[in-house]
């Protein structure tokens, strides 16, 4: 069974990058050495791995990556900090009171 990974990197400008791969160690090396000059992380090195999750189904990993990429910074940080109880509340849209 081949594993897939969804991962979050913290960039030097304090932004987050979310990706998916089947070889986490190799992909981290590629990010760190700047293998892809046109990538988001190239000019934001050094990078640190702050979260990853393993999946046995690549399709589920890809769906999860796409979902996380849409999340707010606060929600990503709750995931990174293992604050799973906060995730549902952070998903709710806040409306302005008039």
MOPAC internal coordinates of N, CA, C and O (Angstrom, degrees):
PM7 1SCF
backbone

  N    0.0000 0     0.00 0     0.00 0    0    0    0
  C    1.4480 1     0.00 0     0.00 0    1    0    0
  C    1.5295 1   108.50 1     0.00 0    2    1    0
  O    1.2310 1   121.07 1   -53.84 1    3    2    1
  N    1.3276 1   115.56 1   126.16 1    3    2    1
  C    1.4605 1   121.38 1  -179.64 1    5    3    2
  C    1.5228 1   109.37 1   -92.35 1    6    5    3
  O    1.2310 1   121.09 1   -48.91 1    7    6    5
  N    1.3146 1   115.51 1   131.09 1    7    6    5
  C    1.4610 1   120.72 1   179.38 1    9    7    6
  C    1.5171 1   110.56 1   -90.69 1   10    9    7
  O    1.2310 1   121.63 1   -28.55 1   11   10    9
  N    1.3197 1   114.48 1   151.45 1   11   10    9
  C    1.4603 1   122.98 1   172.31 1   13   11   10
  C    1.5224 1   106.71 1  -122.80 1   14   13   11
  O    1.2310 1   121.17 1   -21.90 1   15   14   13
  N    1.3147 1   115.36 1   158.10 1   15   14   13
  C    1.4581 1   120.51 1  -176.76 1   17   15   14
  C    1.5165 1   111.09 1  -133.97 1   18   17   15
  O    1.2310 1   121.04 1   -41.44 1   19   18   17
  N    1.3188 1   115.62 1   138.56 1   19   18   17
  C    1.4572 1   122.16 1   166.15 1   21   19   18
  C    1.5159 1   104.73 1  -105.76 1   22   21   19
  O    1.2310 1   120.65 1   -46.47 1   23   22   21
  N    1.3249 1   116.37 1   133.53 1   23   22   21
  C    1.4539 1   119.59 1  -175.44 1   25   23   22
  C    1.5254 1   110.15 1  -137.27 1   26   25   23
  O    1.2310 1   121.77 1   -24.43 1   27   26   25
  N    1.3281 1   114.22 1   155.57 1   27   26   25
  C    1.4612 1   121.22 1   175.16 1   29   27   26
  C    1.5196 1   107.67 1  -125.39 1   30   29   27
  O    1.2310 1   121.36 1   -51.01 1   31   30   29
  N    1.3313 1   115.00 1   128.99 1   31   30   29
  C    1.4604 1   122.10 1   175.73 1   33   31   30
  C    1.5181 1   108.91 1  -107.49 1   34   33   31
  O    1.2310 1   120.59 1   -38.79 1   35   34   33
  N    1.3164 1   116.47 1   141.21 1   35   34   33
  C    1.4620 1   120.74 1   170.44 1   37   35   34
  C    1.5211 1   106.63 1   -97.32 1   38   37   35
  O    1.2310 1   120.75 1   -53.93 1   39   38   37
  N    1.3134 1   116.18 1   126.07 1   39   38   37
  C    1.4595 1   122.38 1  -176.64 1   41   39   38
  C    1.5283 1   110.59 1   -91.47 1   42   41   39
  O    1.2310 1   121.13 1   -13.96 1   43   42   41
  N    1.3232 1   115.44 1   166.04 1   43   42   41
  C    1.4687 1   120.37 1  -177.77 1   45   43   42
  C    1.5200 1   112.86 1   -63.50 1   46   45   43
  O    1.2310 1   119.99 1   158.25 1   47   46   45
  N    1.3455 1   117.62 1   -21.75 1   47   46   45
  C    1.4702 1   120.60 1   177.32 1   49   47   46
  C    1.5278 1   111.47 1   -91.81 1   50   49   47
  O    1.2310 1   120.35 1  -167.72 1   51   50   49
  N    1.3325 1   116.93 1    12.28 1   51   50   49
  C    1.4696 1   125.62 1   179.45 1   53   51   50
  C    1.5228 1   113.80 1    71.30 1   54   53   51
  O    1.2310 1   119.45 1  -168.60 1   55   54   53
  N    1.3149 1   118.65 1    11.40 1   55   54   53
  C    1.4659 1   120.44 1   172.79 1   57   55   54
  C    1.5230 1   108.37 1   -83.87 1   58   57   55
  O    1.2310 1   120.88 1   -11.51 1   59   58   57
  N    1.3280 1   115.91 1   168.49 1   59   58   57
  C    1.4566 1   121.55 1   178.65 1   61   59   58
  C    1.5243 1   109.65 1  -115.92 1   62   61   59
  O    1.2310 1   121.40 1   -37.31 1   63   62   61
  N    1.3198 1   114.92 1   142.69 1   63   62   61
  C    1.4636 1   121.46 1   174.73 1   65   63   62
  C    1.5192 1   107.08 1  -120.68 1   66   65   63
  O    1.2310 1   120.33 1   -49.69 1   67   66   65
  N    1.3254 1   116.97 1   130.31 1   67   66   65
  C    1.4547 1   122.26 1   178.39 1   69   67   66
  C    1.5195 1   108.49 1  -111.90 1   70   69   67
  O    1.2310 1   120.80 1   -45.86 1   71   70   69
  N    1.3286 1   116.09 1   134.14 1   71   70   69
  C    1.4536 1   120.47 1  -179.89 1   73   71   70
  C    1.5130 1   111.72 1  -142.84 1   74   73   71
  O    1.2310 1   121.37 1    -5.46 1   75   74   73
  N    1.3373 1   114.99 1   174.54 1   75   74   73
  C    1.4599 1   122.20 1   177.75 1   77   75   74
  C    1.5250 1   107.70 1  -135.26 1   78   77   75
  O    1.2310 1   120.65 1   -35.95 1   79   78   77
  N    1.3247 1   116.36 1   144.05 1   79   78   77
  C    1.4554 1   121.07 1  -178.88 1   81   79   78
  C    1.5251 1   110.20 1  -158.38 1   82   81   79
  O    1.2310 1   120.80 1   -16.33 1   83   82   81
  N    1.3101 1   116.07 1   163.67 1   83   82   81
  C    1.4672 1   120.91 1   173.11 1   85   83   82
  C    1.5252 1   110.89 1  -102.92 1   86   85   83
  O    1.2310 1   120.11 1   173.92 1   87   86   85
  N    1.3339 1   117.40 1    -6.08 1   87   86   85
  C    1.4608 1   121.38 1   178.10 1   89   87   86
  C    1.5309 1   108.12 1  -137.98 1   90   89   87
  O    1.2310 1   121.02 1   -89.78 1   91   90   89
  N    1.3070 1   115.65 1    90.22 1   91   90   89
  C    1.4660 1   120.99 1  -173.16 1   93   91   90
  C    1.5284 1   112.04 1   -62.64 1   94   93   91
  O    1.2310 1   119.93 1   133.89 1   95   94   93
  N    1.3171 1   117.75 1   -46.11 1   95   94   93
  C    1.4629 1   119.93 1  -178.02 1   97   95   94
  C    1.5276 1   111.24 1   -60.03 1   98   97   95
  O    1.2310 1   120.39 1   133.52 1   99   98   97
  N    1.3211 1   116.86 1   -46.48 1   99   98   97
  C    1.4628 1   120.62 1  -179.44 1  101   99   98
  C    1.5278 1   111.17 1   -65.11 1  102  101   99
  O    1.2310 1   120.29 1   138.79 1  103  102  101
  N    1.3209 1   117.04 1   -41.21 1  103  102  101
  C    1.4644 1   120.54 1  -178.83 1  105  103  102
  C    1.5230 1   110.63 1   -65.12 1  106  105  103
  O    1.2310 1   119.96 1   141.35 1  107  106  105
  N    1.3291 1   117.68 1   -38.65 1  107  106  105
  C    1.4650 1   120.48 1   177.74 1  109  107  106
  C    1.5234 1   111.02 1   -63.77 1  110  109  107
  O    1.2310 1   120.51 1   139.49 1  111  110  109
  N    1.3163 1   116.63 1   -40.51 1  111  110  109
  C    1.4708 1   120.45 1   176.28 1  113  111  110
  C    1.5223 1   109.80 1   -60.10 1  114  113  111
  O    1.2310 1   120.39 1   134.56 1  115  114  113
  N    1.3470 1   116.86 1   -45.44 1  115  114  113
  C    1.4621 1   120.95 1  -179.96 1  117  115  114
  C    1.5283 1   111.36 1   -59.85 1  118  117  115
  O    1.2310 1   120.41 1   137.53 1  119  118  117
  N    1.3350 1   116.82 1   -42.47 1  119  118  117
  C    1.4724 1   120.05 1   177.18 1  121  119  118
  C    1.5226 1   110.11 1   -62.26 1  122  121  119
  O    1.2310 1   120.78 1   132.70 1  123  122  121
  N    1.3232 1   116.11 1   -47.30 1  123  122  121
  C    1.4720 1   120.50 1  -173.09 1  125  123  122
  C    1.5243 1   113.23 1   -67.82 1  126  125  123
  O    1.2310 1   119.95 1   146.28 1  127  126  125
  N    1.3390 1   117.71 1   -33.72 1  127  126  125
  C    1.4699 1   119.35 1   179.60 1  129  127  126
  C    1.5232 1   112.00 1   -88.88 1  130  129  127
  O    1.2310 1   120.05 1   173.43 1  131  130  129
  N    1.3341 1   117.51 1    -6.57 1  131  130  129
  C    1.4537 1   120.97 1   179.69 1  133  131  130
  C    1.5156 1   113.04 1    73.22 1  134  133  131
  O    1.2310 1   120.60 1  -135.55 1  135  134  133
  N    1.3114 1   116.46 1    44.45 1  135  134  133
  C    1.4698 1   121.32 1  -177.59 1  137  135  134
  C    1.5296 1   112.38 1   -59.64 1  138  137  135
  O    1.2310 1   120.36 1   146.15 1  139  138  137
  N    1.3209 1   116.91 1   -33.85 1  139  138  137
  C    1.4660 1   121.70 1  -176.45 1  141  139  138
  C    1.5356 1   109.46 1  -114.17 1  142  141  139
  O    1.2310 1   119.84 1   -84.68 1  143  142  141
  N    1.3386 1   117.92 1    95.32 1  143  142  141
  C    1.4730 1   121.55 1  -175.63 1  145  143  142
  C    1.5339 1   114.69 1   -60.04 1  146  145  143
  O    1.2310 1   119.62 1   158.09 1  147  146  145
  N    1.3138 1   118.32 1   -21.91 1  147  146  145
  C    1.4597 1   120.80 1   179.94 1  149  147  146
  C    1.5284 1   112.88 1   -91.15 1  150  149  147
  O    1.2310 1   120.11 1  -178.36 1  151  150  149
  N    1.3217 1   117.39 1     1.64 1  151  150  149
  C    1.4625 1   120.15 1  -176.35 1  153  151  150
  C    1.5305 1   111.71 1   -77.79 1  154  153  151
  O    1.2310 1   120.65 1   -20.37 1  155  154  153
  N    1.3251 1   116.35 1   159.63 1  155  154  153
  C    1.4589 1   122.89 1   179.82 1  157  155  154
  C    1.5283 1   111.42 1   -57.44 1  158  157  155
  O    1.2310 1   120.55 1   140.34 1  159  158  157
  N    1.3221 1   116.56 1   -39.66 1  159  158  157
  C    1.4623 1   120.21 1  -172.01 1  161  159  158
  C    1.5265 1   114.09 1   -83.27 1  162  161  159
  O    1.2310 1   119.72 1   168.36 1  163  162  161
  N    1.3133 1   118.14 1   -11.64 1  163  162  161
  C    1.4735 1   121.16 1  -172.45 1  165  163  162
  C    1.5297 1   112.68 1   -53.92 1  166  165  163
  O    1.2310 1   120.07 1   130.30 1  167  166  165
  N    1.3231 1   117.47 1   -49.70 1  167  166  165
  C    1.4670 1   121.52 1  -178.32 1  169  167  166
  C    1.5233 1   113.10 1   -91.49 1  170  169  167
  O    1.2310 1   120.54 1  -168.80 1  171  170  169
  N    1.3238 1   116.57 1    11.20 1  171  170  169
  C    1.4629 1   120.55 1  -177.43 1  173  171  170
  C    1.5261 1   111.53 1  -119.24 1  174  173  171
  O    1.2310 1   120.94 1  -157.58 1  175  174  173
  N    1.3200 1   115.80 1    22.42 1  175  174  173
  C    1.4507 1   120.62 1   177.71 1  177  175  174
  C    1.5276 1   109.29 1   -82.47 1  178  177  175
  O    1.2310 1   118.36 1   -28.40 1  179  178  177
  N    1.3289 1   120.73 1   151.60 1  179  178  177
  C    1.4574 1   126.27 1     7.78 1  181  179  178
  C    1.5268 1   112.15 1   -77.39 1  182  181  179
  O    1.2310 1   121.97 1   -20.91 1  183  182  181
  N    1.3098 1   113.83 1   159.09 1  183  182  181
  C    1.4581 1   122.90 1  -176.78 1  185  183  182
  C    1.5251 1   109.33 1  -119.74 1  186  185  183
  O    1.2310 1   120.97 1   -26.77 1  187  186  185
  N    1.3190 1   115.76 1   153.23 1  187  186  185
  C    1.4638 1   118.39 1   173.07 1  189  187  186
  C    1.5230 1   109.01 1  -134.58 1  190  189  187
  O    1.2310 1   121.24 1   -41.85 1  191  190  189
  N    1.3138 1   115.24 1   138.15 1  191  190  189
  C    1.4606 1   121.54 1   176.89 1  193  191  190
  C    1.5189 1   107.73 1   -75.83 1  194  193  191
  O    1.2310 1   120.37 1   -59.48 1  195  194  193
  N    1.3427 1   116.89 1   120.52 1  195  194  193
  C    1.4643 1   119.99 1  -177.87 1  197  195  194
  C    1.5219 1   112.80 1  -113.44 1  198  197  195
  O    1.2310 1   120.34 1   167.41 1  199  198  197
  N    1.3401 1   116.96 1   -12.59 1  199  198  197
  C    1.4658 1   120.54 1   179.80 1  201  199  198
  C    1.5183 1   109.19 1  -161.84 1  202  201  199
  O    1.2310 1   121.10 1   -36.06 1  203  202  201
  N    1.3300 1   115.51 1   143.94 1  203  202  201
  C    1.4637 1   120.19 1   165.86 1  205  203  202
  C    1.5150 1   109.45 1  -154.12 1  206  205  203
  O    1.2310 1   121.29 1   -26.03 1  207  206  205
  N    1.3150 1   115.13 1   153.97 1  207  206  205
  C    1.4577 1   122.38 1   177.00 1  209  207  206
  C    1.5160 1   108.12 1  -136.31 1  210  209  207
  O    1.2310 1   120.83 1   -37.14 1  211  210  209
  N    1.3286 1   116.01 1   142.86 1  211  210  209
  C    1.4637 1   122.21 1   179.23 1  213  211  210
  C    1.5173 1   110.60 1   -95.36 1  214  213  211
  O    1.2310 1   121.30 1   -36.30 1  215  214  213
  N    1.3238 1   115.12 1   143.70 1  215  214  213
  C    1.4625 1   122.18 1   177.49 1  217  215  214
  C    1.5167 1   109.20 1  -134.20 1  218  217  215
  O    1.2310 1   120.74 1   -35.17 1  219  218  217
  N    1.3225 1   116.19 1   144.83 1  219  218  217
  C    1.4670 1   120.28 1   174.83 1  221  219  218
  C    1.5248 1   111.01 1   -94.11 1  222  221  219
  O    1.2310 1   120.38 1   170.13 1  223  222  221
  N    1.3257 1   116.87 1    -9.87 1  223  222  221
  C    1.4659 1   122.19 1   179.60 1  225  223  222
  C    1.5283 1   108.60 1  -120.79 1  226  225  223
  O    1.2310 1   120.49 1   -67.02 1  227  226  225
  N    1.3345 1   116.67 1   112.98 1  227  226  225
  C    1.4664 1   121.58 1  -178.03 1  229  227  226
  C    1.5234 1   111.72 1   -59.09 1  230  229  227
  O    1.2310 1   120.21 1   145.63 1  231  230  229
  N    1.3148 1   117.20 1   -34.37 1  231  230  229
  C    1.4686 1   119.76 1  -179.78 1  233  231  230
  C    1.5259 1   111.29 1   -65.20 1  234  233  231
  O    1.2310 1   120.44 1   140.87 1  235  234  233
  N    1.3108 1   116.76 1   -39.13 1  235  234  233
  C    1.4693 1   120.72 1   177.03 1  237  235  234
  C    1.5322 1   110.10 1   -67.79 1  238  237  235
  O    1.2310 1   120.46 1   142.58 1  239  238  237
  N    1.3176 1   116.73 1   -37.42 1  239  238  237
  C    1.4645 1   120.27 1   177.49 1  241  239  238
  C    1.5253 1   110.51 1   -62.79 1  242  241  239
  O    1.2310 1   120.44 1   135.35 1  243  242  241
  N    1.3243 1   116.77 1   -44.65 1  243  242  241
  C    1.4657 1   120.74 1   179.60 1  245  243  242
  C    1.5247 1   110.78 1   -63.50 1  246  245  243
  O    1.2310 1   120.41 1   137.25 1  247  246  245
  N    1.3325 1   116.82 1   -42.75 1  247  246  245
  C    1.4740 1   120.29 1   178.24 1  249  247  246
  C    1.5335 1   110.66 1   -62.13 1  250  249  247
  O    1.2310 1   120.54 1   139.31 1  251  250  249
  N    1.3181 1   116.57 1   -40.69 1  251  250  249
  C    1.4646 1   120.93 1  -179.87 1  253  251  250
  C    1.5236 1   110.91 1   -66.65 1  254  253  251
  O    1.2310 1   120.30 1   137.92 1  255  254  253
  N    1.3293 1   117.04 1   -42.08 1  255  254  253
  C    1.4692 1   120.66 1   177.44 1  257  255  254
  C    1.5291 1   110.32 1   -58.43 1  258  257  255
  O    1.2310 1   120.37 1   132.73 1  259  258  257
  N    1.3248 1   116.90 1   -47.27 1  259  258  257
  C    1.4661 1   120.83 1  -179.94 1  261  259  258
  C    1.5230 1   111.17 1   -61.56 1  262  261  259
  O    1.2310 1   120.67 1   141.35 1  263  262  261
  N    1.3254 1   116.32 1   -38.65 1  263  262  261
  C    1.4637 1   120.79 1   179.41 1  265  263  262
  C    1.5259 1   110.50 1   -65.19 1  266  265  263
  O    1.2310 1   120.28 1   131.74 1  267  266  265
  N    1.3245 1   117.07 1   -48.26 1  267  266  265
  C    1.4668 1   120.93 1  -178.12 1  269  267  266
  C    1.5195 1   110.89 1   -63.04 1  270  269  267
  O    1.2310 1   120.05 1   142.59 1  271  270  269
  N    1.3302 1   117.50 1   -37.41 1  271  270  269
  C    1.4658 1   120.49 1  -179.79 1  273  271  270
  C    1.5273 1   111.99 1   -60.19 1  274  273  271
  O    1.2310 1   119.81 1   155.02 1  275  274  273
  N    1.3234 1   117.97 1   -24.98 1  275  274  273
  C    1.4708 1   122.15 1   179.69 1  277  275  274
  C    1.5238 1   112.01 1   -85.58 1  278  277  275
  O    1.2310 1   119.81 1   168.82 1  279  278  277
  N    1.2995 1   117.97 1   -11.18 1  279  278  277
  C    1.4555 1   121.86 1  -175.98 1  281  279  278
  C    1.5160 1   112.01 1   -73.11 1  282  281  279
  O    1.2310 1   121.51 1   -24.68 1  283  282  281
  N    1.3195 1   114.72 1   155.32 1  283  282  281
  C    1.4622 1   121.13 1   174.16 1  285  283  282
  C    1.5330 1   109.28 1   -71.45 1  286  285  283
  O    1.2310 1   121.28 1   -16.68 1  287  286  285
  N    1.2991 1   115.15 1   163.32 1  287  286  285
  C    1.4662 1   120.91 1   176.74 1  289  287  286
  C    1.5291 1   110.69 1   -58.45 1  290  289  287
  O    1.2310 1   120.41 1   137.42 1  291  290  289
  N    1.3296 1   116.82 1   -42.58 1  291  290  289
  C    1.4707 1   121.08 1  -178.45 1  293  291  290
  C    1.5261 1   110.86 1   -62.44 1  294  293  291
  O    1.2310 1   120.50 1   139.27 1  295  294  293
  N    1.3135 1   116.66 1   -40.73 1  295  294  293
  C    1.4564 1   119.93 1   179.84 1  297  295  294
  C    1.5318 1   110.79 1   -68.93 1  298  297  295
  O    1.2310 1   120.02 1   139.71 1  299  298  297
  N    1.3368 1   117.56 1   -40.29 1  299  298  297
  C    1.4691 1   120.19 1   175.85 1  301  299  298
  C    1.5256 1   110.27 1   -60.60 1  302  301  299
  O    1.2310 1   120.41 1   139.02 1  303  302  301
  N    1.3291 1   116.83 1   -40.98 1  303  302  301
  C    1.4675 1   120.03 1  -179.30 1  305  303  302
  C    1.5261 1   111.57 1   -67.56 1  306  305  303
  O    1.2310 1   119.83 1   147.33 1  307  306  305
  N    1.3191 1   117.93 1   -32.67 1  307  306  305
  C    1.4687 1   120.19 1   174.68 1  309  307  306
  C    1.5252 1   109.82 1   -63.59 1  310  309  307
  O    1.2310 1   120.28 1   137.50 1  311  310  309
  N    1.3217 1   117.06 1   -42.50 1  311  310  309
  C    1.4634 1   121.22 1   177.12 1  313  311  310
  C    1.5274 1   110.33 1   -62.95 1  314  313  311
  O    1.2310 1   120.42 1   132.28 1  315  314  313
  N    1.3100 1   116.80 1   -47.72 1  315  314  313
  C    1.4641 1   122.05 1  -179.81 1  317  315  314
  C    1.5300 1   110.89 1   -58.31 1  318  317  315
  O    1.2310 1   120.45 1   141.99 1  319  318  317
  N    1.3346 1   116.74 1   -38.01 1  319  318  317
  C    1.4684 1   122.38 1  -177.04 1  321  319  318
  C    1.5288 1   113.63 1   -90.03 1  322  321  319
  O    1.2310 1   120.48 1  -167.85 1  323  322  321
  N    1.3323 1   116.69 1    12.15 1  323  322  321
  C    1.4753 1   122.27 1   179.53 1  325  323  322
  C    1.5248 1   112.57 1    59.01 1  326  325  323
  O    1.2310 1   120.33 1  -150.87 1  327  326  325
  N    1.3111 1   116.97 1    29.13 1  327  326  325
  C    1.4652 1   121.20 1   178.76 1  329  327  326
  C    1.5320 1   108.85 1   -94.83 1  330  329  327
  O    1.2310 1   121.35 1  -114.82 1  331  330  329
  N    1.3317 1   115.02 1    65.18 1  331  330  329
  C    1.4611 1   121.29 1  -173.94 1  333  331  330
  C    1.5191 1   112.54 1   -64.64 1  334  333  331
  O    1.2310 1   119.92 1   151.23 1  335  334  333
  N    1.3231 1   117.77 1   -28.77 1  335  334  333
  C    1.4646 1   120.68 1   179.66 1  337  335  334
  C    1.5297 1   111.55 1   -64.75 1  338  337  335
  O    1.2310 1   120.02 1   152.28 1  339  338  337
  N    1.3225 1   117.56 1   -27.72 1  339  338  337
  C    1.4649 1   121.19 1  -178.18 1  341  339  338
  C    1.5218 1   112.61 1   -79.59 1  342  341  339
  O    1.2310 1   119.67 1   159.63 1  343  342  341
  N    1.3248 1   118.23 1   -20.37 1  343  342  341
  C    1.4645 1   121.01 1  -173.67 1  345  343  342
  C    1.5245 1   114.09 1   -56.93 1  346  345  343
  O    1.2310 1   118.41 1   133.58 1  347  346  345
  N    1.3362 1   120.64 1   -46.42 1  347  346  345
  C    1.4748 1   118.65 1  -179.09 1  349  347  346
  C    1.5298 1   113.26 1   -60.82 1  350  349  347
  O    1.2310 1   120.02 1   139.67 1  351  350  349
  N    1.3251 1   117.56 1   -40.33 1  351  350  349
  C    1.4661 1   120.37 1  -179.96 1  353  351  350
  C    1.5173 1   111.71 1   -68.72 1  354  353  351
  O    1.2310 1   120.09 1   147.59 1  355  354  353
  N    1.3160 1   117.43 1   -32.41 1  355  354  353
  C    1.4632 1   120.93 1   179.59 1  357  355  354
  C    1.5213 1   111.66 1   -74.45 1  358  357  355
  O    1.2310 1   120.47 1   166.79 1  359  358  357
  N    1.3158 1   116.70 1   -13.21 1  359  358  357
  C    1.4636 1   120.82 1   178.87 1  361  359  358
  C    1.5183 1   111.75 1   -83.39 1  362  361  359
  O    1.2310 1   120.52 1   163.44 1  363  362  361
  N    1.3222 1   116.61 1   -16.56 1  363  362  361
  C    1.4615 1   119.76 1  -177.17 1  365  363  362
  C    1.5188 1   110.84 1   -77.18 1  366  365  363
  O    1.2310 1   121.30 1   -43.50 1  367  366  365
  N    1.2934 1   115.11 1   136.50 1  367  366  365
  C    1.4611 1   120.52 1   178.88 1  369  367  366
  C    1.5214 1   109.08 1   -77.10 1  370  369  367
  O    1.2310 1   121.49 1   -42.24 1  371  370  369
  N    1.3162 1   114.75 1   137.76 1  371  370  369
  C    1.4669 1   119.41 1   177.83 1  373  371  370
  C    1.5382 1   108.05 1   -98.34 1  374  373  371
  O    1.2310 1   121.29 1   -49.68 1  375  374  373
  N    1.3061 1   115.13 1   130.32 1  375  374  373
  C    1.4536 1   121.21 1   179.90 1  377  375  374
  C    1.5184 1   109.51 1  -105.24 1  378  377  375
  O    1.2310 1   121.05 1   -34.97 1  379  378  377
  N    1.3014 1   115.59 1   145.03 1  379  378  377
  C    1.4690 1   120.65 1   177.16 1  381  379  378
  C    1.5206 1   108.51 1   -72.30 1  382  381  379
  O    1.2310 1   121.06 1   -40.39 1  383  382  381
  N    1.3183 1   115.57 1   139.61 1  383  382  381
  C    1.4559 1   120.59 1   174.87 1  385  383  382
  C    1.5038 1   108.48 1   -90.39 1  386  385  383
  O    1.2310 1   121.08 1   -43.55 1  387  386  385
  N    1.3085 1   115.55 1   136.45 1  387  386  385
  C    1.4740 1   119.36 1  -179.76 1  389  387  386
  C    1.4910 1   111.24 1  -107.64 1  390  389  387
  O    1.2310 1   120.10 1   180.00 1  391  390  389

